């Protein structure tokens, strides 16, 4: 498809969005960002400046306010994906066979390449370890990756070595049949011994880098939690995920006024301990093996910092 005279870059995809009455009055950049969900405001503004956005077939600026019935058209420039280089790493491999590999991810490691993180990710390490034996369903930036955990969350996750395994694990995730249990420390003392948080999660309406409880446009999210130990100002808990939304445990626990200790995004900015991000550990992962059909379950021990913190709280 050829670009018109207003476009600086060639493009390969067009999308259109019609403004509903409840969206009227929003700036075009905010409207499009909300429509796309995973786009940043700066990227939308770049598209506007390069002439790749029109409203009712007319070029507009970022401060244009949409009206009900407006039709916005986006021409999305072809993405030039950076080359992802294999990097030898000392991976903590929990289990590995010809179909899957389970890794105990350390704190501070990003799972897959993204803007600002093209080196040192788990994918870089997997590419070096597994060579060309990684599923390609999620593209060149996410080979083998079927799910992920946050950069500062530690613990176990599974990567797939072929598309058959990838499809199987992805289907189990979709059906909520994979067992995922996390350990965390939250602010405050939880009175009940266990509970369930059933609240949809979507992008935060004001801060696109955050997630929030979003009844209107969020996706269903369910977290089950139980108390393991109570301290004077904190509670040690286990969470079982029924769904797997971005920042799910962090958002859900904050929503009941028990944010994770160390989580400056959803909890207090100041932390009484020297921590790198939230105290959250993916401790247990269970799934049906794609090849054998047998249920398998694996466990990753709490990292040393987490164990030391529990000792401090107990004393």
Protein Blocks (a to p, Z undefined) as FASTA:
>chain_A
ZZdfkbmbdcfbdcdddddfklgoiafklmmmmmnopacfklmmmmmmnopaceehiacd
fklccdehiacdddddddddddddddddddddfbdcfkbccddddehiafbdcehiaghi
aklmmmmmnomaccfklojklghiabdcdfklgcjddddfbfklmmmmmmmmmnopaccd
dddddehjdfbfbdcddddddddfklmkbccddfklmccdddddddfbdcfkbccddddd
fbdcehklmmmmmmnopacehiaklmcfbdfbdcehjadddfbccdddfklopacddddd
ddfklmmmmmmmmZZ
